[in-house]
Amino acid sequence: MTTPAIAANRLRKSYGDKAVLDGVDLTVAEGTVFSLLGPNGAGKTTTVKILSTLISPGPDSGEIRVAGHDLATDPQAVRAAIGVTGQFSAVDGLITGEENMLLMADLHHLPRREGRRVAADLLERFDLVAAAKKPASTYSGGMKRRLDIAMTLVGDPRIIFLDEPTTGLDPRSRHNMWQIIRGLVADGVTVFLTTQYLEEADQLADRIAVLNDGGIAAEGTAEELKRLIPGGHVRLRFTDPAAYRGAAAALGAAVRDEEALALNVPSDGGQRDLHSILDRLHAASVEADELTVHTPDLDDVFFALTGGGVPQQPQQSEQPTEAVR
């Protein structure tokens, strides 16, 4: 079996009487994106700091291995294998983008010629060549974030910790960052991502863990987590009252909306369930004018698992289809 990129057993950390992490187990496969979600103060950044050797775990933690190295006995080997981009940029605004890159190359003890080659390659890869000679203080938020990650890659890490890398970015810059992360994984890099944007985890992560009250409340793929939460349904809308009444009789479990002439039929949103509903409508010779499918999203999962209950769904969460004919 392939050695996990990260394997943490009974990860613990307390500050005074406050247990931030209370026996957290994490396993991250190589070449994947693993996303850690949780409310503010849940311990996401603390987890990143421990796994990246910036702070020590609690003394009663179990074994923690990163890139195959024991965090307790060989932290230097862990540091050599990882890169970290924190919540706050490490970019020095007083020097140029190129000088920031060369500074990182010096910190990694790269020979001068090799350092310049690596810096030039990364500036080109992250579309920063045109701005390379300009002070980093003149860069936009998205450019600074790209430079920050480019600096992280100077040492060719195989595991990268990204702690809320898109916070404060506009939607275009956020999507550009997503493309960068996908490119890293395509190159075989493992990405450990914390984010406050649930859509980001949904788009990028191979596996997601929800951290709450010092432990992992749930873990799985985005689809697996969504299936934990009830509330999925198919909504059928009619303009003909007779068709509405016929559909209601055929679909006995439906919730009626008399004013809108609409029915909400409990459903997991799967193809088999949808076929069953349509077959019953067809057997009753009933035609719906509009059909929409709603399944719980990561917002629902997050609120349900972190104690907020399942929130009211926004209108855009429903996916309209063509009218049933």
C-alpha positions as CSV (number, residue, x, y, z in Angstrom):
1,M,0.0,0.0,0.0
2,T,1.1,3.6,-0.7
3,T,2.4,5.5,2.3
4,P,0.0,8.3,3.1
5,A,1.4,11.8,2.6
6,I,0.1,12.7,6.1
7,A,-1.0,10.3,8.9
8,A,-1.8,11.8,12.3
9,N,-3.1,9.7,15.2
10,R,-4.9,11.2,18.3
11,L,-3.7,14.7,17.5
12,R,-4.1,16.9,20.6
13,K,-3.4,20.5,21.5
14,S,-4.6,22.6,24.4
15,Y,-4.1,26.2,25.5
16,G,-4.6,26.4,29.2
17,D,-7.8,24.6,30.0
18,K,-9.1,24.9,26.4
19,A,-8.7,21.7,24.3
20,V,-8.5,23.0,20.7
21,L,-7.7,19.5,19.3
22,D,-8.9,16.5,21.3
23,G,-7.8,13.3,19.6
24,V,-8.0,14.1,15.9
25,D,-7.1,11.4,13.4
26,L,-6.2,12.4,9.8
27,T,-5.0,10.4,6.8
28,V,-4.2,12.2,3.6
29,A,-3.4,10.2,0.4
30,E,-0.5,11.3,-1.8
31,G,-1.4,13.5,-4.8
32,T,-4.8,14.6,-3.5
33,V,-6.4,17.7,-2.1
34,F,-7.6,17.2,1.5
35,S,-9.7,20.0,2.8
36,L,-10.3,20.8,6.5
37,L,-13.4,22.8,7.3
38,G,-14.7,24.2,10.5
39,P,-16.0,27.3,12.2
40,N,-13.7,30.0,13.3
41,G,-11.6,28.9,16.3
42,A,-12.2,25.2,15.6
43,G,-8.5,24.5,15.3
44,K,-7.8,24.5,11.5
45,T,-4.8,26.7,11.6
46,T,-3.5,25.0,14.8
47,T,-3.6,21.7,12.9
48,V,-1.7,23.2,10.0
49,K,0.9,24.7,12.4
50,I,1.4,21.3,14.1
51,L,1.7,19.3,10.9
52,S,4.1,21.8,9.4
53,T,6.3,21.8,12.6
54,L,5.6,25.4,13.5
55,I,4.2,24.4,16.9
56,S,4.5,21.2,18.9
57,P,1.5,18.9,19.4
58,G,0.2,18.1,22.8
59,P,2.4,15.7,24.8
60,D,-0.3,13.0,24.8
61,S,-0.7,13.0,21.0
62,G,-0.1,9.8,19.1
63,E,2.3,9.2,16.2
64,I,2.3,11.9,13.5
65,R,4.0,11.2,10.1
66,V,4.4,13.7,7.3
67,A,5.9,12.7,4.0
68,G,6.8,9.4,5.7
69,H,8.9,11.1,8.4
70,D,8.1,11.1,12.1
71,L,7.3,14.6,13.2
72,A,8.7,14.0,16.7
73,T,12.0,12.4,15.8
74,D,12.8,13.9,12.4
75,P,11.2,17.4,12.0
76,Q,14.0,18.6,9.7
77,A,13.1,15.9,7.1
78,V,9.5,17.0,7.4
79,R,10.4,20.6,6.8
80,A,12.4,19.6,3.7
81,A,9.4,17.9,2.2
82,I,6.7,20.6,2.7
83,G,5.8,24.1,1.8
84,V,3.4,26.4,3.8
85,T,1.3,29.3,2.6
86,G,-0.3,30.8,5.6
87,Q,-3.3,33.1,6.1
88,F,-1.1,36.1,5.9
89,S,1.2,36.7,3.0
90,A,5.0,36.1,3.4
91,V,5.7,38.5,0.5
92,D,8.0,41.4,1.3
93,G,6.4,44.4,-0.3
94,L,9.6,46.5,-0.2
95,I,11.4,44.4,-2.8
96,T,10.4,43.2,-6.3
97,G,8.6,39.9,-7.0
98,E,11.8,38.6,-8.6
99,E,13.8,39.5,-5.5
100,N,11.3,37.8,-3.3
101,M,11.8,34.6,-5.3
102,L,15.6,34.9,-5.2
103,L,15.5,35.4,-1.5
104,M,13.6,32.1,-1.1
105,A,16.1,30.4,-3.4
106,D,18.9,31.6,-1.1
107,L,17.0,30.4,2.0
108,H,16.9,27.0,0.3
109,H,20.6,27.2,-0.3
110,L,20.2,26.8,-4.1
111,P,23.3,27.6,-6.2
112,R,23.0,31.1,-7.7
113,R,22.5,29.9,-11.3
114,E,20.0,27.2,-10.2
115,G,18.1,29.8,-8.0
116,R,17.7,32.2,-10.9
117,R,16.5,29.4,-13.2
118,V,13.9,28.2,-10.6
119,A,12.8,31.8,-9.9
120,A,12.3,32.5,-13.6
121,D,10.4,29.3,-14.3
122,L,8.0,29.9,-11.4
123,L,7.4,33.6,-12.3
124,E,6.5,32.4,-15.8
125,R,4.3,29.6,-14.5
126,F,2.4,31.9,-12.3
127,D,2.0,34.7,-14.9
128,L,4.2,37.2,-13.0
129,V,6.9,37.9,-15.5
130,A,5.6,41.3,-16.5
131,A,5.5,42.4,-12.8
132,A,8.7,40.6,-11.7
133,K,10.7,43.9,-11.6
134,K,8.0,45.9,-9.8
135,P,7.8,46.2,-6.0
136,A,5.5,43.6,-4.5
137,S,3.6,46.3,-2.7
138,T,2.2,47.4,-6.1
139,Y,0.7,43.9,-6.7
140,S,-3.0,43.2,-6.5
141,G,-4.3,40.7,-3.8
142,G,-4.5,37.9,-6.4
143,M,-0.9,38.6,-7.7
144,K,0.5,38.6,-4.1
145,R,-1.2,35.3,-3.4
146,R,0.2,33.8,-6.7
147,L,3.7,35.1,-5.7
148,D,3.2,33.7,-2.2
149,I,2.6,30.2,-3.6
150,A,5.4,30.5,-6.1
151,M,7.7,31.3,-3.3
152,T,6.5,28.2,-1.4
153,L,7.3,26.1,-4.5
154,V,11.0,27.2,-4.7
155,G,12.1,24.2,-2.6
156,D,10.0,21.7,-4.8
157,P,7.9,20.5,-1.9
158,R,5.8,17.4,-2.3
159,I,3.2,18.4,0.3
160,I,1.8,22.0,0.5
161,F,-0.3,23.4,3.3
162,L,-2.6,26.2,2.1
163,D,-4.3,27.9,5.0
164,E,-7.2,29.9,3.7
165,P,-5.3,30.8,0.5
166,T,-8.2,32.7,-1.2
167,T,-9.6,34.7,1.7
168,G,-10.1,38.3,0.5
169,L,-9.7,37.6,-3.2
170,D,-12.3,38.6,-5.8
171,P,-14.1,35.8,-7.6
172,R,-11.9,35.9,-10.7
173,S,-8.7,35.7,-8.6
174,R,-10.2,32.9,-6.5
175,H,-11.0,30.9,-9.6
176,N,-7.4,31.5,-10.9
177,M,-6.1,30.1,-7.6
178,W,-8.3,27.0,-8.0
179,Q,-6.6,26.4,-11.4
180,I,-3.2,26.7,-9.8
181,I,-4.2,24.2,-7.1
182,R,-5.5,21.8,-9.7
183,G,-2.2,22.1,-11.6
184,L,-0.2,21.4,-8.5
185,V,-2.1,18.2,-7.9
186,A,-1.8,17.2,-11.5
187,D,2.0,17.4,-11.0
188,G,1.7,14.9,-8.0
189,V,1.8,17.4,-5.2
190,T,-0.4,16.8,-2.1
191,V,-2.4,19.8,-1.0
192,F,-3.7,20.2,2.6
193,L,-6.3,23.0,2.3
194,T,-8.2,24.9,4.9
195,T,-10.8,27.3,3.7
196,Q,-13.9,29.2,4.8
197,Y,-15.4,28.9,1.4
198,L,-17.5,25.7,1.2
199,E,-17.8,26.0,-2.6
200,E,-14.0,25.9,-2.7
201,A,-13.8,22.6,-0.9
202,D,-16.6,21.2,-3.0
203,Q,-14.7,22.2,-6.2
204,L,-11.2,21.1,-5.2
205,A,-11.1,18.5,-2.5
206,D,-10.9,14.8,-3.0
207,R,-11.8,14.3,0.7
208,I,-13.2,16.8,3.3
209,A,-13.1,16.6,7.1
210,V,-15.3,18.9,9.2
211,L,-13.6,19.9,12.5
212,N,-15.8,20.9,15.4
213,D,-15.5,20.9,19.2
214,G,-11.9,19.5,19.0
215,G,-12.7,16.5,16.9
216,I,-13.7,15.4,13.4
217,A,-17.5,15.6,13.1
218,A,-17.5,13.8,9.7
219,E,-15.1,13.0,6.9
220,G,-15.6,11.8,3.3
221,T,-16.0,13.0,-0.3
222,A,-18.2,16.0,-0.9
223,E,-21.0,13.7,-2.2
224,E,-20.7,11.3,0.8
225,L,-21.0,14.3,3.2
226,K,-24.0,15.7,1.4
227,R,-25.8,12.3,1.7
228,L,-25.5,12.6,5.5
229,I,-28.1,15.4,5.5
230,P,-31.8,14.9,4.9
231,G,-33.9,17.3,2.9
232,G,-33.4,16.4,-0.8
233,H,-36.5,16.7,-2.9
234,V,-37.9,17.1,-6.4
235,R,-40.2,20.1,-6.9
236,L,-42.9,19.8,-9.6
237,R,-44.8,22.9,-10.6
238,F,-48.1,22.9,-12.6
239,T,-50.2,25.6,-14.3
240,D,-53.2,23.3,-14.7
241,P,-55.0,22.7,-11.4
242,A,-56.4,19.4,-12.6
243,A,-52.9,18.2,-13.5
244,Y,-51.7,19.3,-10.0
245,R,-54.4,17.3,-8.3
246,G,-53.7,14.3,-10.5
247,A,-50.0,14.4,-9.7
248,A,-50.7,14.8,-5.9
249,A,-52.9,11.7,-6.0
250,A,-50.1,9.8,-7.9
251,L,-47.4,11.0,-5.6
252,G,-48.8,10.4,-2.2
253,A,-45.7,11.4,-0.2
254,A,-45.4,14.8,-1.8
255,V,-45.7,18.0,0.2
256,R,-48.3,20.2,-1.3
257,D,-48.1,24.0,-2.1
258,E,-51.6,24.8,-3.1
259,E,-51.0,28.4,-3.8
260,A,-48.1,27.8,-6.2
261,L,-49.6,24.5,-7.6
262,A,-46.4,22.8,-6.7
263,L,-45.4,19.5,-5.1
264,N,-42.2,18.7,-3.2
265,V,-41.4,15.0,-3.4
266,P,-38.7,13.6,-1.0
267,S,-35.8,12.3,-3.1
268,D,-32.1,11.7,-2.9
269,G,-31.7,13.3,-6.4
270,G,-30.4,10.1,-7.9
271,Q,-31.3,8.9,-11.4
272,R,-33.3,5.9,-10.1
273,D,-35.4,8.1,-7.8
274,L,-36.1,10.6,-10.6
275,H,-37.1,7.8,-13.0
276,S,-39.6,6.5,-10.4
277,I,-41.3,9.9,-10.0
278,L,-41.5,10.4,-13.7
279,D,-42.9,6.8,-14.2
280,R,-45.7,7.5,-11.7
281,L,-46.5,10.8,-13.4
282,H,-46.6,9.0,-16.8
283,A,-48.8,6.2,-15.5
284,A,-51.3,8.9,-14.2
285,S,-51.1,10.7,-17.6
286,V,-49.9,13.8,-15.8
287,E,-47.5,16.4,-17.2
288,A,-45.5,18.8,-15.1
289,D,-44.7,22.2,-16.4
290,E,-41.4,22.6,-14.5
291,L,-39.2,20.2,-12.5
292,T,-36.3,21.1,-10.3
293,V,-34.0,18.9,-8.2
294,H,-32.7,20.0,-4.9
295,T,-30.0,18.1,-3.0
296,P,-28.3,19.3,0.2
297,D,-25.0,21.1,-0.4
298,L,-21.9,21.6,1.8
299,D,-23.6,24.6,3.4
300,D,-26.2,22.3,4.8
301,V,-23.6,19.8,5.9
302,F,-21.5,22.5,7.6
303,F,-24.4,24.0,9.5
304,A,-25.8,20.6,10.5
305,L,-22.5,19.2,11.8
306,T,-21.3,22.4,13.6
307,G,-24.5,22.9,15.5
308,G,-26.3,25.5,13.4
309,G,-29.0,23.3,12.0
310,V,-29.8,23.1,8.3
311,P,-30.2,26.6,6.9
312,Q,-33.0,27.8,4.6
313,Q,-31.9,27.0,1.0
314,P,-31.3,29.9,-1.4
315,Q,-33.3,29.8,-4.6
316,Q,-30.2,29.1,-6.8
317,S,-29.5,25.9,-5.0
318,E,-32.2,24.2,-7.1
319,Q,-31.2,22.9,-10.5
320,P,-33.9,23.5,-13.1
321,T,-34.5,21.0,-15.9
322,E,-36.6,21.1,-19.0
323,A,-40.3,20.7,-18.4
324,V,-41.5,17.1,-18.4
325,R,-43.2,16.1,-21.6
